Amino acid sequence: MSRKKPIKAVALISGGLDSILAARLMIDQGITILPLKVLLPYLPRERDRTGARSRLISRLEEWAGTPLAGIDASEEAVALLKSPEYGFGSNMNPCLDCRILMLKKGAEFMRQAGADFVVTGEVVGQRGMSQRRQALEIADRESGIPGLILRPLSGRILPETIPERQGWVERAKLFSLSGRPRQAQLRLAESAGIEEPVNAAGGCLLTDPIFSGRLRDLCRHEGLDRRELELLKFGRHFRLSEKTKLIVGRNKEENGLLESFAGPGDALFYTIDVAGPVALGRGEFHSGLIALSGSFLAYYCRPAPGSGVKISRRVLPEGAETISYCLPADEKALEAFRIGK
């Protein structure tokens, strides 16, 4: 077919396999793809914390010939979590509202980039809340660009879109996938040279029961904001009282992150003379809670039976350091305080 100009599509990339495959199917039809990730505080980043780039994203950029762009929608996402119009799923996941937000951002980027339509990796019926046919229709309508959202993996069992009617995309080359089976996607990945297919969901933390438990606790006590939401992603979280929370690092990287999140009025706990975790304390600490926090750190140091650990506590920004000798907490007692079990 003759074209006066190259047809361009914005491909929404979640970090999961399906969105990558959808983009690849469009590239195979001669569409110029502009990969876009809508940055949300509960979705994986295109880079991990060490800065290493996902091999899957690197492969996509190689195919597309352009780097992955990003639009930060964190503030809108936090506001959405407080009162989603279409409600939550089984955990704290407002999937349909979140999908609408991402489509709106994709539409915005499409207009700015002079692209013609938007591509997603959605599969009919794969997700109970956001990928039902009715939910897809709602998302299209709310996006502001109805008819310009193409879902290549399920395209042949969905209503014809404008890109198909205009002849930009051949409907016969789209797929008719539905439901949860993954065999077809895995075959597509293999044919595209993708050796390590990743989670189809892209790793949304809101579907995780532990993360959702932490989020509910945060909403009940400290209140929801972007920075606090980021803090839920790492460490061991404990609710010591209605006004007191302790987060214990699990490794050197998390210890450093907890230190970077500490602000005025927060307390940092360290082990002395032995390798151990760093803990970030927030809220009101009386002597009993200070001792309890120290016992949690001592527990993770695994001292010899009957032995304890010296624990240092410092309140920011310039609080005096206090040192105490703490015996390790009993495991059952520790678990009683854990958030998001």
C-alpha positions as CSV (number, residue, x, y, z in Angstrom):
1,M,0.0,0.0,0.0
2,S,1.3,3.5,-0.8
3,R,1.7,6.0,2.0
4,K,2.5,9.7,1.8
5,K,4.2,9.6,5.2
6,P,5.4,7.0,7.6
7,I,2.7,5.9,10.0
8,K,3.7,6.3,13.6
9,A,2.3,4.7,16.7
10,V,3.0,5.2,20.4
11,A,3.5,1.9,22.1
12,L,2.7,1.9,25.8
13,I,5.3,-0.3,27.5
14,S,4.5,-1.7,30.9
15,G,7.7,-3.6,31.5
16,G,6.0,-6.9,30.8
17,L,6.3,-9.2,27.8
18,D,2.9,-8.5,26.1
19,S,3.5,-4.8,25.5
20,I,6.9,-5.7,24.0
21,L,5.3,-8.2,21.7
22,A,2.6,-5.8,20.6
23,A,5.2,-3.2,19.7
24,R,7.1,-5.9,17.7
25,L,4.0,-6.9,15.7
26,M,3.5,-3.3,14.7
27,I,7.2,-2.9,13.7
28,D,6.8,-6.1,11.5
29,Q,3.9,-4.3,9.7
30,G,6.2,-1.3,8.9
31,I,4.8,1.0,11.6
32,T,7.3,3.4,13.2
33,I,7.1,2.8,16.9
34,L,7.6,5.4,19.6
35,P,8.0,3.4,22.8
36,L,6.6,5.1,25.9
37,K,6.5,4.2,29.6
38,V,4.1,5.9,31.9
39,L,6.0,6.2,35.1
40,L,4.0,5.2,38.1
41,P,5.2,4.7,41.7
42,Y,4.0,1.1,41.8
43,L,5.3,-0.2,38.4
44,P,8.8,-1.4,37.7
45,R,11.3,1.0,36.2
46,E,13.1,0.5,32.9
47,R,16.3,0.4,35.0
48,D,16.9,-1.4,38.2
49,R,18.3,0.4,41.3
50,T,21.9,-0.3,40.1
51,G,21.1,1.6,36.8
52,A,21.2,-1.6,34.7
53,R,18.8,-1.5,31.8
54,S,16.4,-4.3,31.2
55,R,17.6,-6.5,28.3
56,L,14.0,-6.6,27.1
57,I,13.8,-2.8,26.9
58,S,17.2,-2.6,25.2
59,R,15.9,-5.1,22.6
60,L,12.8,-3.1,22.0
61,E,14.8,0.1,21.5
62,E,17.0,-1.7,19.0
63,W,14.0,-2.8,17.1
64,A,12.3,0.6,17.2
65,G,15.5,2.6,16.5
66,T,14.5,5.1,19.2
67,P,14.9,5.2,23.0
68,L,12.1,4.5,25.4
69,A,10.5,7.8,26.5
70,G,8.9,8.3,29.8
71,I,6.1,10.5,31.2
72,D,5.9,10.8,35.0
73,A,2.3,10.4,36.2
74,S,3.2,9.7,39.8
75,E,1.2,12.5,41.3
76,E,-2.0,11.6,39.3
77,A,-1.5,7.9,40.3
78,V,-1.3,8.8,44.0
79,A,-4.4,10.9,43.8
80,L,-6.1,8.0,41.9
81,L,-5.3,5.5,44.7
82,K,-7.2,7.6,47.2
83,S,-10.6,7.3,45.4
84,P,-10.6,5.4,42.1
85,E,-13.8,5.9,40.1
86,Y,-14.0,2.2,39.1
87,G,-12.9,0.8,42.4
88,F,-10.2,-1.7,43.5
89,G,-9.4,-5.3,42.5
90,S,-8.7,-8.0,45.0
91,N,-6.0,-5.9,46.6
92,M,-5.2,-2.2,46.4
93,N,-5.2,-2.3,42.6
94,P,-7.4,0.2,40.8
95,C,-6.6,-1.4,37.5
96,L,-9.2,0.2,35.2
97,D,-8.6,3.7,36.5
98,C,-4.9,3.1,36.2
99,R,-5.3,1.9,32.6
100,I,-7.3,5.0,31.7
101,L,-4.6,7.2,33.2
102,M,-2.0,5.5,31.1
103,L,-4.0,5.7,27.9
104,K,-4.6,9.4,28.5
105,K,-0.9,9.9,28.9
106,G,-0.3,7.9,25.7
107,A,-2.8,10.1,23.9
108,E,-1.1,13.2,25.1
109,F,2.3,11.9,23.9
110,M,0.7,10.8,20.6
111,R,-0.4,14.4,19.9
112,Q,2.9,15.9,20.9
113,A,4.9,13.5,18.8
114,G,2.6,13.7,15.7
115,A,1.9,10.0,15.9
116,D,-1.3,8.4,14.5
117,F,-2.5,5.9,17.1
118,V,-1.6,4.1,20.3
119,V,-0.7,0.5,20.8
120,T,-1.0,-1.6,24.0
121,G,-0.2,-5.2,24.9
122,E,-3.6,-5.9,26.5
123,V,-5.2,-9.3,25.9
124,V,-9.0,-9.7,26.2
125,G,-9.9,-11.5,29.4
126,Q,-6.3,-11.9,30.7
127,R,-7.0,-9.5,33.6
128,G,-10.3,-9.8,35.3
129,M,-10.8,-6.2,36.2
130,S,-9.2,-4.1,33.4
131,Q,-9.2,-6.4,30.4
132,R,-12.8,-7.5,30.2
133,R,-14.4,-6.4,26.9
134,Q,-16.6,-3.9,28.8
135,A,-13.6,-2.6,30.6
136,L,-11.7,-2.1,27.3
137,E,-14.6,-0.2,25.9
138,I,-14.7,2.1,29.0
139,A,-11.0,2.7,28.8
140,D,-11.2,3.6,25.1
141,R,-14.1,6.0,25.7
142,E,-12.4,7.6,28.7
143,S,-9.0,7.9,26.9
144,G,-10.2,10.7,24.7
145,I,-9.0,8.9,21.5
146,P,-11.7,6.2,20.9
147,G,-10.9,4.1,17.8
148,L,-7.2,5.0,17.9
149,I,-6.2,2.4,20.5
150,L,-5.0,-0.9,18.9
151,R,-4.4,-4.1,20.8
152,P,-2.5,-6.3,18.3
153,L,-2.5,-9.5,20.5
154,S,-6.3,-9.5,20.5
155,G,-7.1,-7.3,17.5
156,R,-9.0,-9.9,15.4
157,I,-11.6,-10.5,18.1
158,L,-12.1,-6.8,18.9
159,P,-14.0,-4.2,16.9
160,E,-12.1,-2.8,13.9
161,T,-10.1,0.3,14.8
162,I,-9.3,3.4,12.8
163,P,-5.8,2.2,11.9
164,E,-7.3,-0.9,10.4
165,R,-10.0,1.0,8.5
166,Q,-7.5,3.5,7.1
167,G,-5.3,0.6,5.9
168,W,-2.3,1.5,8.1
169,V,-2.5,-1.9,9.8
170,E,-3.5,-5.2,8.2
171,R,-6.1,-6.8,10.4
172,A,-5.3,-10.3,9.1
173,K,-1.8,-10.0,10.7
174,L,-3.2,-9.3,14.1
175,F,-3.7,-12.0,16.7
176,S,-6.9,-13.3,18.4
177,L,-5.6,-14.1,21.9
178,S,-7.9,-14.2,24.9
179,G,-7.8,-15.4,28.5
180,R,-4.9,-16.3,30.7
181,P,-3.0,-19.0,28.7
182,R,0.6,-17.9,27.8
183,Q,1.7,-20.4,25.2
184,A,1.0,-18.2,22.2
185,Q,3.0,-15.3,23.8
186,L,5.9,-17.6,24.6
187,R,6.0,-18.8,21.0
188,L,5.9,-15.2,19.8
189,A,8.7,-14.3,22.1
190,E,10.8,-17.2,20.9
191,S,10.3,-16.3,17.3
192,A,11.3,-12.7,18.1
193,G,14.5,-13.9,19.7
194,I,13.5,-13.1,23.3
195,E,15.2,-15.7,25.4
196,E,13.9,-14.7,28.9
197,P,10.3,-13.8,28.7
198,V,9.2,-11.8,31.8
199,N,6.0,-11.4,33.8
200,A,3.0,-10.6,31.6
201,A,1.7,-8.1,34.3
202,G,4.8,-6.0,34.2
203,G,5.2,-6.5,38.0
204,C,2.5,-4.1,39.3
205,L,3.1,-4.1,43.0
206,L,-0.6,-3.2,43.8
207,T,-1.6,-6.8,43.0
208,D,0.9,-8.1,45.6
209,P,-0.9,-8.9,48.9
210,I,2.2,-7.9,51.0
211,F,2.6,-4.5,49.3
212,S,-1.1,-3.9,49.4
213,G,-1.1,-4.6,53.2
214,R,1.7,-2.0,53.6
215,L,-0.3,0.5,51.5
216,R,-3.4,0.0,53.6
217,D,-1.4,0.5,56.7
218,L,0.1,3.7,55.3
219,C,-3.3,5.1,54.4
220,R,-4.6,4.4,57.9
221,H,-1.7,6.0,59.7
222,E,0.7,8.4,58.0
223,G,-1.4,9.2,54.9
224,L,-0.6,8.6,51.2
225,D,2.0,10.6,49.3
226,R,4.5,9.8,46.5
227,R,7.6,9.5,48.7
228,E,6.0,7.3,51.3
229,L,4.7,5.1,48.5
230,E,8.2,4.6,47.2
231,L,9.4,3.6,50.7
232,L,6.9,0.7,50.8
233,K,8.9,-1.1,48.0
234,F,11.8,-2.2,50.2
235,G,12.7,-3.3,53.7
236,R,10.8,-5.2,56.4
237,H,8.0,-3.1,57.7
238,F,6.7,-3.2,61.3
239,R,3.9,-1.2,63.0
240,L,5.0,-0.8,66.6
241,S,2.1,1.4,67.6
242,E,-0.6,3.6,66.1
243,K,2.0,6.4,65.8
244,T,5.2,4.4,65.3
245,K,6.7,2.5,62.4
246,L,10.0,0.7,61.9
247,I,11.5,-0.4,58.6
248,V,14.5,-2.7,58.7
249,G,16.9,-3.1,55.7
250,R,17.4,-6.5,54.2
251,N,20.8,-5.9,52.5
252,K,23.4,-3.3,52.0
253,E,21.5,-1.6,49.2
254,E,18.3,-1.3,51.2
255,N,20.3,0.0,54.2
256,G,21.6,2.9,52.1
257,L,18.1,3.6,50.7
258,L,16.7,3.8,54.2
259,E,19.4,6.3,55.2
260,S,18.5,8.4,52.1
261,F,14.8,8.4,53.0
262,A,15.5,9.6,56.6
263,G,14.4,13.1,57.4
264,P,14.1,15.5,60.3
265,G,12.5,13.8,63.3
266,D,13.2,10.3,62.0
267,A,15.5,7.9,63.9
268,L,18.2,5.7,62.4
269,F,19.2,2.5,64.2
270,Y,22.5,0.8,63.6
271,T,24.3,-2.3,65.0
272,I,27.7,-1.7,66.7
273,D,30.7,-4.1,66.4
274,V,28.8,-6.6,64.2
275,A,27.4,-6.5,60.7
276,G,23.7,-6.0,60.7
277,P,20.8,-4.1,59.2
278,V,20.0,-0.4,59.3
279,A,16.5,0.5,60.5
280,L,14.5,3.7,59.9
281,G,12.1,4.6,62.7
282,R,9.2,7.1,62.2
283,G,6.8,8.5,64.7
284,E,6.9,8.6,68.5
285,F,9.4,6.4,70.3
286,H,9.2,5.9,74.1
287,S,11.8,3.8,75.9
288,G,9.9,0.6,75.4
289,L,9.6,1.0,71.7
290,I,13.3,2.0,71.4
291,A,14.2,-1.3,73.2
292,L,11.7,-3.2,71.0
293,S,13.3,-1.7,67.8
294,G,16.8,-2.7,69.0
295,S,15.6,-6.2,69.7
296,F,14.4,-6.5,66.1
297,L,17.8,-5.5,64.8
298,A,19.5,-7.9,67.1
299,Y,17.2,-10.7,65.8
300,Y,18.5,-10.2,62.3
301,C,22.1,-10.3,63.5
302,R,21.6,-13.9,64.7
303,P,23.9,-13.6,67.8
304,A,24.9,-16.7,69.8
305,P,22.2,-18.0,72.2
306,G,22.0,-15.8,75.3
307,S,23.9,-13.0,73.6
308,G,22.8,-9.6,72.5
309,V,23.9,-6.8,70.2
310,K,24.9,-3.2,70.8
311,I,22.5,-0.9,69.0
312,S,23.0,2.8,68.2
313,R,20.0,5.2,67.8
314,R,20.3,8.7,66.4
315,V,17.5,11.1,65.8
316,L,17.9,13.4,62.8
317,P,19.1,16.0,62.0
318,E,21.5,16.3,64.9
319,G,20.1,14.3,67.7
320,A,22.5,12.8,70.3
321,E,23.4,9.2,69.8
322,T,22.2,6.7,72.3
323,I,23.6,3.2,72.7
324,S,21.9,0.2,74.3
325,Y,22.5,-3.5,74.6
326,C,19.6,-5.5,73.1
327,L,18.7,-9.2,73.2
328,P,17.1,-10.5,70.0
329,A,13.3,-10.5,69.8
330,D,11.4,-13.7,69.7
331,E,10.4,-14.6,66.2
332,K,6.7,-14.9,67.1
333,A,6.7,-11.5,68.8
334,L,8.5,-10.0,65.8
335,E,5.9,-11.4,63.4
336,A,3.1,-10.0,65.4
337,F,4.2,-6.5,64.5
338,R,5.0,-7.2,60.8
339,I,2.9,-5.2,58.3
340,G,1.5,-7.0,55.2
341,K,2.0,-10.5,56.3
